[in-house]
Every structure is written in structure tokens, then in C-alpha cells.
Amino acid sequence: MNHDASLSAPPRRRRRIVLLSLAILGVASGAFVVRRPLMMSAPMCMAGRWHGCFDTFNGVVLITLVSLPLAALVVWVLARRRRAADGTSAWRTSLAEVGMVHGTVPFLWLTMMPGAGAGTVPGRVSLVPLRDLLTMGPLGIVGNLLVFAALGFFAPMRFAALASVPRILALGAGCSVLVETAQYVLRLDRVSSVDDVLVNAAGAVLAALASRRWWRTTTETPSDQLRPALAPAG
């Protein structure tokens, strides 16, 4: 058994190295693609100016990318603290917690950014399904799919009670309703649309399906995993 464990350790280590390398390559590729817009907002962010950094898409993306090393450090610290008590899922739990926050907060920040007529223009509501979907465009649809994608991807890995596609759908829809309601109440010069709720919830479900191979194993009960075979009496 010790020999088998020693043989399985190197493949696991190599798998982690490959995944980490792919993640770094993906971040570097994304930064290269948007390098020019990010460089335009970098001076504003370095100077600590609100306008041009925290209230623009480029500024939020820049802050998200720059804070990735800090997020990785938080994952490492949390995993180290949990390893003694729960060594098997310490890294997954820590990554899920940080991933939910780091992957959701920037999109919520962008969604709650006020428009040019914030505070003066009355709130607008669109309750007709699929009417605004045609006017979103590909970029708008992709953006709405990503709003709660990190939440749908990591929440089932962290919380066993959410390890279900219908529950993730309800979670994504509920969070989206809260966001749309806040946009209307705060008069942010945005349209509170039912299509936004549908696309946001769909993005959470698609992300949950992408991570299903990891969170499906956490829903197995101990009785299913450790059920001994009944020996015949006699």
C-alpha cells in the first residue's frame, strides 16, 4: 500500500503543476489581450484616483488581475491552517472560498456602477422575457453569464447543501434578483430586466456543471463510501 501511494504521488504533483501552469498562462494571455486598455487605467489606479480606476471597466479588470497573487496567498494560508484538521479537502475548500469572492465581487462592482443619469433618471424595469436578450449583443450576454459564474463554480465545492443544479439555479436567480432590485431602488440609470436574471442564473448553472466532477464526490454520504459487505452468518 505504501508503494502504491508513493507511485500515485508524482502524477498528482505533476497534475497540480500542469493546472497551475495553465492558470498562469491563461492569466498572462488575458493580460496580453487587454494590455492597452489596462495601461490606460494604470496611472489612475496607481495615483489612487477614483475617476478612471474604480469607476471604469478597465480599472476594475486591472485591480482584479493585480490582486490575483494576493488571492493565491490567501488560499495558501487558509489551506495551511486547515491541513492538520482536514488534509484531503483543505486546498479545495480554501480555493472555493477565495474563488467565490475574487470571481464574483468584480462583476458585481461592474454591475452596480452608476450610469450617466444616476440619481436623476427614474428606475426602469423590463419584465417581458427575451425582449432585452436580442439587444444585449454577444459581449453583453457573455458578461451576464460571467456575473455569478464563479459563485456557481465554487459554491457546490464549498457547501454540500448547494451541491445540486436546481439549487445553484435558485441561488443564481435569487442573487440576480437582489442585484436588479438594488439597481432599481438606487436609481443607477440601469434597466432592471428579467433577461438579466435568466442569463445570470444560466451562467451560474453552466459553471456548476463545469465543476460537477469535483463537487459531486463531496455529496456522497459516509454510509455510501464506507458501507461494509455483509458476511454470511455461520
Secondary structure as GFF3:
##gff-version 3
##sequence-region A 1 234
A	DSSP	alpha_helix	2	33	.	.	.	ID=ss1
A	DSSP	alpha_helix	35	46	.	.	.	ID=ss2
A	DSSP	pi_helix	50	54	.	.	.	ID=ss3
A	DSSP	alpha_helix	57	66	.	.	.	ID=ss4
A	DSSP	alpha_helix	68	82	.	.	.	ID=ss5
A	DSSP	alpha_helix	90	111	.	.	.	ID=ss6
A	DSSP	beta_strand	124	126	.	.	.	ID=ss7
A	DSSP	alpha_helix	133	146	.	.	.	ID=ss8
A	DSSP	alpha_helix	149	158	.	.	.	ID=ss9
A	DSSP	three_ten_helix	160	162	.	.	.	ID=ss10
A	DSSP	alpha_helix	165	185	.	.	.	ID=ss11
A	DSSP	beta_strand	191	193	.	.	.	ID=ss12
A	DSSP	alpha_helix	194	210	.	.	.	ID=ss13
A	DSSP	alpha_helix	212	215	.	.	.	ID=ss14
A	DSSP	three_ten_helix	217	219	.	.	.	ID=ss15
A	DSSP	alpha_helix	222	225	.	.	.	ID=ss16
###
